[in-house]
């Protein structure tokens, strides 16, 4: 498996440094791989500063346990994480992001992503870099403003890592209304900073930073460690002087929210101190600007199919289940007979037809939920005929009338505690015909996001497969992350780009994903949305996106204790040149890996718990369409069937009001 960390896809000789976001050249000679004759040996790194307090870093498992998310909803905190070079910002930011569900933002990563994706800001930045000019503060502030204004940052909050660097930048941020709730300064003595900086190593495959004294690397990865040859005492002293002269004065602008945290100790102790600061900052925020937090409860929304645990995987294997069929089976387990179709009626002129009104299917409601709705029919928001159907807003004739009537219905359901009040997000989502959604046309109505699953309203999105054609391997691939035997699938020239989700993601942290994906917004075609997501998540330039090709639709449906969840994914394939390396600048993807398709299929068979569930579907669909899984596979027909599992055929997917039937979908052991 070919791996890239966050620095792998830098434009030639590019890195961010200094107080004004100066771009300087980082020639290939500025990094050096460790060899047996290297100037610095891994065993020699602990001799620089005996005066520094000795402490050991924790394991990845311990970090993960310490950064378990707090509560079920993000608090929307906004934090500046500041400090000297090598004070621990890169260690603390991902753990803070995961614990508080904040988005980790590093301006260097943002800039690289904009340049690689050839966005308007990126082209301006590249032009100035090529001229040898400094990037103006205004450009960097525009870049940060664009990122913190994105939906995930507005919803989850953010951590701005190591920025601003000057008082002028801080004042421009205030003028742009980028206001943090807390400014955390990590304080580490200069002696310890020097020992860390001059002894650190970088894993080229994973991006992890190691140190022979504080965070020793495993012996098996030493051969791929690199260090920066410009990590010298002279360079470090200059960086510390710049920090004192240009960055430390910033704290005066944030005197009412500036907190100093000692980072000269184990990183989990530092995290505990930061958590105390953030808790205080959270309590002090304006309650009118922050949605109230609520504790987890049985009515909370499940985002998608939960990935199987390793114990479940082992049980499936022991029972003769698992394999590629399990990829599709686990996403398609429901009994449609437990649900009633949910309709809205369109007047004949709105439906574009002569004759009677048209009944348009928009979702499915569980029969128990439908029985609750019968008690609210007198309000005009719903009509229920048990064993047959549910009609929303039967008296409404326009989209706005339906939206108001359904909002009143949901308010009544909340008051009756049928829908938990903590689930209400005060966010309206467009609803369109289930089988013929047109995102360039006005929606049928809008509905509270937290109530969608109760009515079985489907969600739409796009998935992009990034792939490369390379010579077929002469021997089975040996991925460092794969612990199972060689894949049984035929060697192929196809390799796919697999993203590793950020550990701070609220859903499926650390799992394998496709190149890019996203929900479908109103006003865009699926192709336009795919282009947007590929640019934002993988920094794909517009020139390469001309190769984007539609690959069909995947659909799946599964029942939860909250209702019936239906997902429809429009899939696109993007062939990329072997020399191109995707890059994520918004903090949502930890790294990208180029994986032989045969190895990916082997991983789906034996390591399904490592994959985000619908990403596993997309990769399997790609393999079927490109012949890596063919008709000779023992489960080929069922796999192809379940890749479109939400709709068996139009008659079954859209029953008429006159039909009473549902149907049980799946095998006897899949219910």
C-alpha positions as CSV (number, residue, x, y, z in Angstrom):
1,X,0.0,0.0,0.0
2,X,1.3,3.4,-0.9
3,X,0.7,5.9,1.9
4,X,0.7,9.7,2.1
5,X,0.5,11.8,5.2
6,X,-0.4,15.5,5.4
7,X,2.9,16.7,3.9
8,X,3.1,14.3,1.0
9,X,1.2,16.3,-1.5
10,X,2.9,19.7,-1.0
11,X,3.3,21.8,-4.1
12,X,7.0,21.7,-5.0
13,X,9.2,23.1,-2.2
14,X,6.4,24.6,-0.2
15,X,5.9,25.1,3.5
16,X,4.4,27.8,5.7
17,X,6.5,29.6,8.3
18,X,7.2,32.9,10.0
19,X,4.9,35.5,11.4
20,X,3.5,36.9,8.2
21,X,2.8,33.5,6.7
22,X,5.9,33.8,4.6
23,X,6.3,31.0,2.1
24,X,9.8,29.6,2.0
25,X,11.5,27.0,-0.2
26,X,11.9,23.6,1.4
27,X,14.2,21.8,-0.9
28,X,14.3,18.0,-0.9
29,X,17.6,18.3,1.0
30,X,15.7,19.7,4.0
31,X,14.4,16.3,4.9
32,X,16.5,13.2,5.2
33,X,15.6,9.6,5.6
34,X,17.2,7.7,8.5
35,X,19.8,5.1,7.4
36,X,22.4,3.2,9.2
37,X,24.9,5.9,8.6
38,X,22.7,8.9,9.2
39,X,24.0,11.8,11.1
40,X,21.4,11.4,13.8
41,X,20.7,7.9,15.1
42,X,17.4,7.0,16.7
43,X,19.2,5.8,19.7
44,X,21.0,9.1,20.3
45,X,18.1,11.5,20.6
46,X,17.9,11.8,24.4
47,X,21.3,13.5,25.1
48,X,20.4,17.1,24.3
49,X,18.9,18.3,27.5
50,X,19.1,16.4,30.7
51,X,17.6,19.4,32.5
52,X,14.2,18.9,30.9
53,X,11.6,17.0,32.9
54,X,11.4,13.4,31.8
55,X,8.1,12.0,30.8
56,X,6.7,9.4,28.4
57,X,4.0,9.8,25.8
58,X,1.0,7.5,25.8
59,X,0.0,4.8,23.4
60,X,-2.5,5.4,20.6
61,X,-5.1,3.3,22.5
62,X,-4.6,5.5,25.6
63,X,-5.0,8.7,23.6
64,X,-8.1,7.4,22.0
65,X,-9.6,6.5,25.3
66,X,-8.8,9.9,26.8
67,X,-10.3,11.7,23.8
68,X,-13.6,10.0,23.8
69,X,-16.3,12.5,22.8
70,X,-18.0,14.5,25.5
71,X,-21.8,14.2,25.2
72,X,-23.8,13.4,22.1
73,X,-23.8,16.8,20.4
74,X,-20.9,19.2,19.6
75,X,-20.8,22.3,21.8
76,X,-19.7,24.6,19.0
77,X,-16.6,25.8,20.8
78,X,-14.2,28.0,19.0
79,X,-10.6,27.8,20.1
80,X,-7.2,29.3,19.2
81,X,-4.5,26.8,20.1
82,X,-1.2,28.7,20.4
83,X,2.3,28.2,21.7
84,X,6.0,28.0,20.9
85,X,7.3,25.7,18.2
86,X,7.3,22.1,19.4
87,X,5.0,23.0,22.4
88,X,2.5,20.2,21.6
89,X,0.0,21.8,19.4
90,X,0.0,19.1,16.8
91,X,-0.5,16.5,19.5
92,X,-3.3,18.2,21.4
93,X,-5.4,19.6,18.5
94,X,-6.5,16.2,17.1
95,X,-7.4,14.9,20.6
96,X,-9.3,18.1,21.4
97,X,-11.1,17.9,18.1
98,X,-12.3,14.4,18.8
99,X,-13.3,15.0,22.4
100,X,-15.3,18.1,21.7
101,X,-16.2,17.3,18.0
102,X,-14.5,20.5,16.8
103,X,-12.9,20.9,13.4
104,X,-9.1,21.0,13.5
105,X,-7.9,23.8,11.1
106,X,-4.2,24.3,10.2
107,X,-3.6,27.2,7.8
108,X,-0.7,25.4,6.2
109,X,-2.9,22.5,5.2
110,X,-5.7,24.9,4.0
111,X,-3.2,26.8,1.8
112,X,-1.8,23.6,0.3
113,X,-5.2,22.3,-0.5
114,X,-6.3,25.6,-2.1
115,X,-3.2,25.6,-4.3
116,X,-3.5,22.0,-5.3
117,X,-7.2,22.3,-6.1
118,X,-6.4,25.5,-8.1
119,X,-9.2,27.5,-6.5
120,X,-9.3,31.3,-6.9
121,X,-7.5,31.8,-3.6
122,X,-5.1,29.0,-4.4
123,X,-4.2,30.5,-7.8
124,X,-3.5,33.9,-6.2
125,X,-1.3,32.3,-3.6
126,X,0.6,30.2,-6.1
127,X,1.2,33.3,-8.3
128,X,2.7,35.3,-5.4
129,X,4.8,32.3,-4.3
130,X,6.2,31.9,-7.7
131,X,7.1,35.6,-7.7
132,X,8.9,35.2,-4.4
133,X,6.5,37.6,-2.7
134,X,5.1,37.3,0.8
135,X,1.4,36.3,1.1
136,X,-0.6,39.2,2.4
137,X,-2.4,38.8,5.7
138,X,-5.7,39.6,4.0
139,X,-5.4,36.5,1.8
140,X,-4.7,34.3,4.8
141,X,-7.7,35.8,6.7
142,X,-9.9,35.2,3.7
143,X,-8.8,31.6,3.6
144,X,-9.5,31.1,7.3
145,X,-12.9,33.0,7.0
146,X,-13.9,30.7,4.2
147,X,-13.1,27.6,6.3
148,X,-14.7,28.7,9.6
149,X,-17.9,29.7,7.7
150,X,-18.4,26.2,6.3
151,X,-21.3,24.2,7.7
152,X,-19.2,21.7,9.8
153,X,-17.4,24.6,11.5
154,X,-20.6,26.5,12.2
155,X,-22.2,23.4,13.6
156,X,-19.3,21.8,15.4
157,X,-17.0,24.7,16.2
158,X,-13.3,24.8,15.4
159,X,-9.7,24.7,16.6
160,X,-7.4,27.1,14.8
161,X,-3.9,25.6,15.2
162,X,-1.0,28.1,15.5
163,X,-2.8,31.1,13.9
164,X,-2.8,34.1,14.0
165,X,0.9,34.7,14.3
166,X,1.0,38.5,14.5
167,X,-1.1,41.2,16.2
168,X,-2.1,42.5,12.7
169,X,-3.5,39.1,11.8
170,X,-5.4,38.9,15.1
171,X,-6.9,42.3,14.5
172,X,-7.9,41.4,10.9
173,X,-9.6,38.3,12.4
174,X,-11.6,40.4,14.8
175,X,-12.6,42.6,11.9
176,X,-13.7,39.6,10.0
177,X,-15.8,38.4,13.0
178,X,-13.6,35.4,13.7
179,X,-13.9,35.4,17.4
180,X,-12.6,32.6,19.6
181,X,-14.2,31.5,22.9
182,X,-10.9,30.5,24.3
183,X,-7.2,31.1,23.5
184,X,-5.1,28.3,24.9
185,X,-1.3,28.9,25.1
186,X,0.7,25.7,25.5
187,X,3.8,26.6,27.5
188,X,6.9,24.5,27.4
189,X,10.4,25.6,28.6
190,X,12.8,26.5,25.9
191,X,15.2,23.7,26.9
192,X,12.5,21.1,26.4
193,X,11.4,22.7,23.1
194,X,14.9,22.4,21.9
195,X,15.2,18.8,22.9
196,X,11.9,18.0,21.2
197,X,12.6,19.9,18.0
198,X,16.1,18.6,17.5
199,X,15.2,15.0,18.2
200,X,11.9,14.6,16.4
201,X,11.3,12.3,13.5
202,X,8.4,12.1,11.0
203,X,6.9,8.9,9.8
204,X,6.5,9.4,6.0
205,X,3.7,6.8,5.8
206,X,1.4,8.0,8.6
207,X,2.5,11.5,9.5
208,X,3.1,10.6,13.1
209,X,5.9,12.4,14.8
210,X,8.2,10.3,17.0
211,X,11.0,11.1,19.5
212,X,13.6,8.7,20.8
213,X,13.1,9.8,24.4
214,X,9.5,10.9,24.7
215,X,7.7,8.9,21.9
216,X,10.0,6.2,20.6
217,X,9.1,4.7,17.2
218,X,8.4,0.9,16.8
219,X,11.6,-0.8,15.4
220,X,9.8,-1.9,12.2
221,X,9.2,1.6,11.0
222,X,12.6,3.1,11.6
223,X,13.7,2.7,8.0
224,X,11.0,5.1,6.8
225,X,11.4,7.8,9.4
226,X,12.7,11.2,8.2
227,X,13.8,14.4,9.8
228,X,14.0,18.0,8.7
229,X,17.6,19.0,8.3
230,X,16.7,22.6,9.0
231,X,15.8,21.6,12.6
232,X,19.0,23.2,13.9
233,X,19.7,25.1,17.1
234,X,20.2,28.3,15.1
235,X,16.9,28.0,13.2
236,X,15.1,27.1,16.4
237,X,16.5,30.1,18.3
238,X,15.4,32.4,15.5
239,X,11.8,30.9,15.5
240,X,11.6,31.3,19.3
241,X,12.7,34.9,19.0
242,X,10.1,35.6,16.3
243,X,7.5,34.0,18.6
244,X,8.3,36.3,21.5
245,X,8.4,39.4,19.4
246,X,5.5,38.9,17.1
247,X,3.2,36.2,18.5
248,X,3.2,36.7,22.3
249,X,1.8,40.2,22.1
250,X,-1.4,38.7,20.6
251,X,-2.4,37.4,24.0
252,X,-3.1,41.0,25.2
253,X,-5.9,41.2,22.6
254,X,-7.6,38.2,24.2
255,X,-6.9,38.9,27.9
256,X,-10.4,37.9,29.0
257,X,-10.1,34.5,27.4
258,X,-6.4,33.7,27.4
259,X,-5.4,30.5,29.3
260,X,-1.9,29.2,29.8
261,X,-1.5,25.4,30.0
262,X,1.8,23.8,31.0
263,X,2.7,21.3,28.3
264,X,6.0,20.0,29.8
265,X,4.4,16.8,30.9
266,X,2.5,13.7,29.5
267,X,0.1,14.7,26.8
268,X,-2.9,13.2,28.5
269,X,-2.3,15.3,31.6
270,X,-2.1,18.3,29.3
271,X,-5.4,17.3,27.6
272,X,-7.0,17.1,31.1
273,X,-5.9,20.6,31.8
274,X,-7.2,21.9,28.5
275,X,-10.5,20.1,29.1
276,X,-10.9,22.1,32.3
277,X,-10.3,25.3,30.4
278,X,-12.8,24.4,27.7
279,X,-15.5,23.4,30.2
280,X,-15.2,26.8,31.8
281,X,-15.3,28.5,28.4
282,X,-18.3,26.5,27.4
283,X,-20.3,27.5,30.5
284,X,-19.5,31.1,29.9
285,X,-20.9,31.3,26.3
286,X,-24.0,33.1,25.3
287,X,-26.8,30.6,25.7
288,X,-28.8,32.3,22.9
289,X,-26.1,31.5,20.3
290,X,-25.4,27.9,21.2
291,X,-27.9,25.1,20.9
292,X,-28.4,23.4,24.3
293,X,-26.6,20.2,24.9
294,X,-28.6,17.1,25.8
295,X,-27.6,13.7,27.1
296,X,-27.8,10.6,24.8
297,X,-31.2,9.0,24.8
298,X,-33.1,6.4,22.9
299,X,-34.6,9.0,20.4
300,X,-31.2,10.3,19.2
301,X,-30.6,10.1,15.5
302,X,-28.3,7.3,14.3
303,X,-26.2,8.6,11.3
304,X,-25.8,5.3,9.4
305,X,-25.2,1.6,9.7
306,X,-22.9,0.9,12.7
307,X,-19.7,-0.9,11.6
308,X,-19.3,-4.4,12.9
309,X,-17.2,-5.0,15.9
310,X,-14.3,-7.4,15.7
311,X,-16.3,-9.8,17.8
312,X,-19.2,-9.7,15.4
313,X,-16.7,-10.3,12.5
314,X,-15.3,-13.4,14.2
315,X,-18.8,-14.7,15.0
316,X,-19.9,-14.2,11.3
317,X,-16.8,-16.2,10.2
318,X,-17.5,-19.0,12.7
319,X,-21.1,-19.2,11.5
320,X,-20.1,-19.4,7.8
321,X,-21.2,-15.9,7.1
322,X,-19.2,-12.8,6.2
323,X,-17.2,-12.2,3.0
324,X,-18.3,-9.8,0.4
325,X,-21.9,-10.7,0.9
326,X,-21.8,-9.3,4.4
327,X,-20.8,-5.9,3.0
328,X,-24.2,-5.5,1.4
329,X,-26.3,-7.6,3.8
330,X,-25.5,-5.5,6.8
331,X,-26.7,-2.3,5.0
332,X,-30.0,-3.9,3.9
333,X,-31.9,-5.4,6.8
334,X,-35.5,-4.3,7.1
335,X,-39.0,-5.6,7.0
336,X,-41.1,-3.2,4.9
337,X,-44.2,-4.9,6.2
338,X,-43.6,-3.1,9.5
339,X,-44.0,0.3,7.8
340,X,-46.7,2.3,6.0
341,X,-45.9,4.4,2.9
342,X,-46.0,8.1,3.5
343,X,-47.4,10.3,0.7
344,X,-48.2,13.9,-0.1
345,X,-50.8,14.8,-2.7
346,X,-50.2,17.1,-5.5
347,X,-53.0,19.0,-7.3
348,X,-53.3,17.9,-10.9
349,X,-51.9,21.2,-12.2
350,X,-48.8,20.9,-9.9
351,X,-48.4,17.2,-11.0
352,X,-48.6,18.3,-14.6
353,X,-51.3,15.8,-15.3
354,X,-55.0,15.9,-16.0
355,X,-57.4,14.0,-13.8
356,X,-57.2,13.3,-10.1
357,X,-54.5,14.4,-7.6
358,X,-51.2,12.5,-7.7
359,X,-50.0,10.7,-4.6
360,X,-46.2,11.1,-4.3
361,X,-44.3,8.7,-2.1
362,X,-41.9,10.5,0.2
363,X,-41.0,8.0,2.9
364,X,-42.1,5.2,5.2
365,X,-43.5,5.4,8.8
366,X,-43.4,2.5,11.3
367,X,-46.8,1.2,12.1
368,X,-46.3,2.0,15.8
369,X,-45.5,5.6,14.9
370,X,-48.4,5.7,12.6
371,X,-50.7,4.8,15.4
372,X,-49.4,7.8,17.4
373,X,-50.2,10.0,14.3
374,X,-53.8,8.9,14.4
375,X,-54.3,10.8,17.6
376,X,-53.2,14.0,15.8
377,X,-55.3,13.9,12.7
378,X,-57.7,16.6,13.8
379,X,-54.9,19.2,13.4
380,X,-54.8,18.9,9.6
381,X,-51.2,17.9,9.5
382,X,-51.7,14.3,8.8
383,X,-54.2,11.7,7.6
384,X,-53.7,8.0,8.6
385,X,-55.5,4.9,7.4
386,X,-53.9,2.1,9.4
387,X,-52.7,-0.9,7.4
388,X,-52.7,1.3,4.3
389,X,-50.9,4.7,4.3
390,X,-50.0,8.0,5.9
391,X,-50.6,11.3,4.1
392,X,-48.9,14.4,5.3
393,X,-50.5,17.8,5.1
394,X,-53.6,16.6,3.2
395,X,-55.3,20.0,3.1
396,X,-52.2,21.9,1.8
397,X,-51.8,22.8,-1.8
398,X,-48.4,24.5,-1.9
399,X,-44.9,23.8,-0.6
400,X,-45.0,26.5,2.1
401,X,-48.4,25.3,3.3
402,X,-47.1,21.7,3.6
403,X,-44.0,22.9,5.5
404,X,-46.1,24.9,8.0
405,X,-48.6,22.1,8.5
406,X,-45.9,19.5,9.0
407,X,-44.0,21.8,11.4
408,X,-47.1,22.1,13.5
409,X,-47.4,18.3,13.5
410,X,-43.9,17.8,14.6
411,X,-44.4,20.4,17.4
412,X,-47.4,18.4,18.6
413,X,-45.4,15.1,18.4
414,X,-42.7,16.7,20.5
415,X,-45.1,18.0,23.1
416,X,-46.6,14.5,23.3
417,X,-43.0,13.2,23.8
418,X,-43.4,10.9,20.7
419,X,-40.3,12.8,19.3
420,X,-37.8,13.6,22.0
421,X,-37.3,17.4,22.3
422,X,-33.5,17.0,22.4
423,X,-33.6,15.6,18.8
424,X,-35.0,18.8,17.4
425,X,-32.2,20.7,15.6
426,X,-34.2,23.7,14.2
427,X,-32.8,22.8,10.8
428,X,-35.1,22.4,7.8
429,X,-34.3,19.8,5.1
430,X,-35.8,19.7,1.6
431,X,-38.1,16.7,0.8
432,X,-38.5,15.5,-2.7
433,X,-40.3,12.5,-4.4
434,X,-38.5,9.4,-3.3
435,X,-38.2,7.8,-6.8
436,X,-37.7,11.0,-8.9
437,X,-35.9,13.7,-6.9
438,X,-35.0,16.7,-9.0
439,X,-32.6,18.9,-7.0
440,X,-32.9,21.9,-9.5
441,X,-36.7,22.1,-8.8
442,X,-38.4,23.4,-5.7
443,X,-39.0,20.8,-2.9
444,X,-42.4,19.3,-2.1
445,X,-41.9,20.7,1.4
446,X,-39.3,21.1,4.1
447,X,-39.1,19.1,7.4
448,X,-37.2,19.3,10.6
449,X,-34.0,17.4,10.2
450,X,-34.3,15.6,13.5
451,X,-37.7,14.2,12.5
452,X,-36.8,12.9,9.0
453,X,-36.1,9.3,10.1
454,X,-39.4,9.0,11.8
455,X,-41.1,9.5,8.5
456,X,-38.5,7.5,6.6
457,X,-37.6,10.4,4.3
458,X,-34.5,9.3,2.3
459,X,-31.2,11.1,2.2
460,X,-29.2,11.6,-1.0
461,X,-25.5,12.0,-1.5
462,X,-22.5,11.5,-3.9
463,X,-19.5,9.2,-3.6
464,X,-16.4,9.6,-5.7
465,X,-14.1,6.7,-6.5
466,X,-10.5,7.9,-7.3
467,X,-8.5,5.2,-9.1
468,X,-5.2,4.8,-10.9
469,X,-4.0,2.3,-13.5
470,X,-0.7,0.8,-12.5
471,X,1.1,-2.4,-13.6
472,X,-0.5,-5.4,-12.1
473,X,1.6,-6.6,-9.1
474,X,3.7,-9.7,-9.8
475,X,3.1,-11.0,-6.2
476,X,0.3,-10.5,-3.7
477,X,0.3,-7.1,-2.1
478,X,1.5,-6.8,1.5
479,X,-0.1,-3.8,3.2
480,X,1.4,-3.0,6.6
481,X,-2.2,-2.5,7.9
482,X,-3.4,-5.9,6.7
483,X,-3.0,-8.9,9.0
484,X,-4.6,-11.6,6.9
485,X,-3.4,-13.8,4.2
486,X,-2.9,-13.0,0.5
487,X,-6.1,-11.8,-1.4
488,X,-7.8,-14.5,-3.5
489,X,-8.9,-11.9,-6.2
490,X,-7.0,-11.8,-9.5
491,X,-4.2,-9.2,-9.9
492,X,-5.4,-6.1,-11.6
493,X,-3.9,-2.8,-12.8
494,X,-6.6,-0.9,-10.8
495,X,-5.6,0.8,-7.6
496,X,-8.1,2.9,-5.6
497,X,-7.5,5.9,-3.3
498,X,-8.7,5.2,0.2
499,X,-9.1,8.0,2.7
500,X,-8.6,7.5,6.4
501,X,-11.2,9.6,8.3
502,X,-10.0,12.0,10.9
503,X,-10.1,10.7,14.5
504,X,-11.9,13.8,15.4
505,X,-14.9,13.0,13.1
506,X,-18.1,12.6,15.0
507,X,-19.1,9.6,12.9
508,X,-16.8,6.7,11.9
509,X,-13.6,8.2,13.2
510,X,-10.4,6.6,11.8
511,X,-12.3,4.3,9.4
512,X,-11.5,3.8,5.7
513,X,-13.5,5.9,3.2
514,X,-13.8,6.7,-0.5
515,X,-11.8,9.6,-2.1
516,X,-14.6,12.1,-1.5
517,X,-18.3,12.1,-0.5
518,X,-21.0,14.4,0.6
519,X,-24.7,15.0,1.0
520,X,-26.7,16.5,-1.8
521,X,-27.6,20.2,-1.4
522,X,-30.4,21.9,-3.2
523,X,-29.6,23.9,-6.4
524,X,-26.8,21.6,-7.6
525,X,-26.8,18.7,-10.0
526,X,-25.2,15.5,-8.7
527,X,-22.3,16.1,-11.0
528,X,-21.8,19.7,-9.8
529,X,-21.9,18.4,-6.2
530,X,-19.4,15.7,-7.0
531,X,-17.0,18.3,-8.4
532,X,-17.4,20.4,-5.3
533,X,-16.8,17.6,-2.9
534,X,-13.7,16.4,-4.9
535,X,-12.2,19.9,-4.8
536,X,-12.9,20.4,-1.1
537,X,-12.0,17.0,0.3
538,X,-9.2,15.8,-1.9
539,X,-7.9,19.1,-3.6
540,X,-8.6,17.7,-7.1
541,X,-7.8,20.4,-9.7
542,X,-10.6,21.3,-12.2
543,X,-8.5,20.0,-15.0
544,X,-8.4,16.5,-13.6
545,X,-12.1,16.7,-12.7
546,X,-12.9,16.7,-16.5
547,X,-12.3,12.9,-16.2
548,X,-15.2,12.5,-13.7
549,X,-17.7,9.9,-15.0
550,X,-21.1,8.8,-13.6
551,X,-21.1,5.2,-12.3
552,X,-24.7,4.8,-11.4
553,X,-26.5,4.7,-8.1
554,X,-26.2,2.7,-4.9
555,X,-29.1,2.5,-2.5
556,X,-29.6,0.8,0.8
557,X,-32.1,0.7,3.5
558,X,-32.1,-0.5,7.1
559,X,-34.4,-0.3,10.1
560,X,-33.4,1.3,13.3
561,X,-35.2,1.9,16.6
562,X,-35.9,5.4,15.3
563,X,-37.4,4.5,12.0
564,X,-36.6,3.3,8.5
565,X,-33.4,4.8,7.0
566,X,-33.1,5.0,3.2
567,X,-29.9,6.2,1.5
568,X,-29.3,6.9,-2.2
569,X,-25.7,7.5,-3.3
570,X,-24.9,8.7,-6.8
571,X,-21.5,7.3,-7.6
572,X,-18.8,8.8,-9.8
573,X,-15.5,7.4,-11.0
574,X,-12.4,9.6,-11.4
575,X,-9.3,8.2,-13.1
576,X,-6.2,10.0,-11.8
577,X,-2.7,10.0,-13.1
578,X,-0.2,7.9,-11.1
579,X,1.8,11.1,-10.3
580,X,-1.1,12.8,-8.6
581,X,-1.6,12.6,-4.8
582,X,-4.8,13.7,-3.3
583,X,-4.6,16.1,-0.3
584,X,-7.1,17.1,2.3
585,X,-6.8,20.5,3.8
586,X,-9.9,20.8,5.9
587,X,-9.0,18.3,8.6
588,X,-11.7,15.7,7.8
589,X,-9.3,13.2,6.3
590,X,-6.2,12.1,8.2
591,X,-4.4,10.6,5.2
592,X,-4.9,9.0,1.8
593,X,-3.6,5.6,0.7
594,X,-3.3,4.1,-2.7
595,X,-4.5,0.5,-2.5
596,X,-4.6,-2.3,-5.1
597,X,-8.2,-3.1,-5.8
598,X,-7.6,-6.8,-5.0
599,X,-6.2,-5.8,-1.6
600,X,-9.2,-3.6,-0.9
601,X,-11.6,-6.5,-1.7
602,X,-9.5,-8.8,0.5
603,X,-9.8,-6.2,3.3
604,X,-13.6,-6.0,2.8
605,X,-13.8,-9.7,3.2
606,X,-11.6,-10.0,6.3
607,X,-11.4,-6.5,7.9
608,X,-14.9,-5.1,7.4
609,X,-14.8,-3.3,10.7
610,X,-12.1,-1.0,9.3
611,X,-14.4,0.5,6.7
612,X,-17.2,3.1,6.8
613,X,-20.2,1.0,5.9
614,X,-21.4,2.9,2.8
615,X,-17.8,3.4,1.6
616,X,-17.5,-0.4,1.6
617,X,-20.6,-0.6,-0.6
618,X,-19.1,1.9,-3.0
619,X,-15.8,0.1,-3.3
620,X,-17.6,-3.2,-3.9
621,X,-19.8,-1.7,-6.5
622,X,-16.7,-0.3,-8.3
623,X,-15.1,-3.8,-8.2
624,X,-18.3,-5.3,-9.7
625,X,-18.5,-2.7,-12.5
626,X,-14.8,-3.2,-13.4
627,X,-14.8,-6.9,-13.4
628,X,-12.8,-7.6,-10.3
629,X,-15.8,-9.4,-8.9
630,X,-17.5,-11.3,-11.7
631,X,-20.4,-13.7,-12.3
632,X,-18.3,-16.6,-11.2
633,X,-18.4,-15.3,-7.6
634,X,-20.7,-17.5,-5.6
635,X,-22.8,-14.6,-4.3
636,X,-22.6,-12.4,-7.4
637,X,-26.4,-12.2,-8.1
638,X,-27.2,-11.3,-4.5
639,X,-24.4,-8.8,-4.2
640,X,-25.6,-7.0,-7.4
641,X,-29.1,-7.1,-6.1
642,X,-28.3,-5.7,-2.7
643,X,-26.1,-2.9,-4.1
644,X,-29.5,-1.4,-5.1
645,X,-31.2,-2.7,-2.0
646,X,-33.5,0.2,-1.2
647,X,-35.6,-0.5,-4.2
648,X,-36.3,-4.0,-5.4
649,X,-38.6,-2.7,-8.2
650,X,-40.9,0.2,-8.7
651,X,-44.0,-1.8,-7.8
652,X,-42.6,-2.9,-4.5
653,X,-40.9,0.4,-3.7
654,X,-43.9,2.5,-4.3
655,X,-47.1,0.6,-3.3
656,X,-50.4,2.2,-4.1
657,X,-52.8,3.3,-1.4
658,X,-55.0,0.4,-2.3
659,X,-52.3,-2.2,-1.5
660,X,-51.9,-3.3,2.1
661,X,-48.7,-5.2,1.7
662,X,-45.3,-4.7,2.8
663,X,-42.7,-7.3,2.3
664,X,-39.8,-8.8,4.3
665,X,-36.5,-8.1,2.7
666,X,-33.4,-10.1,3.4
667,X,-32.5,-13.6,4.5
668,X,-33.8,-15.3,7.6
669,X,-30.6,-14.4,9.5
670,X,-30.6,-10.8,8.3
671,X,-33.6,-9.5,10.1
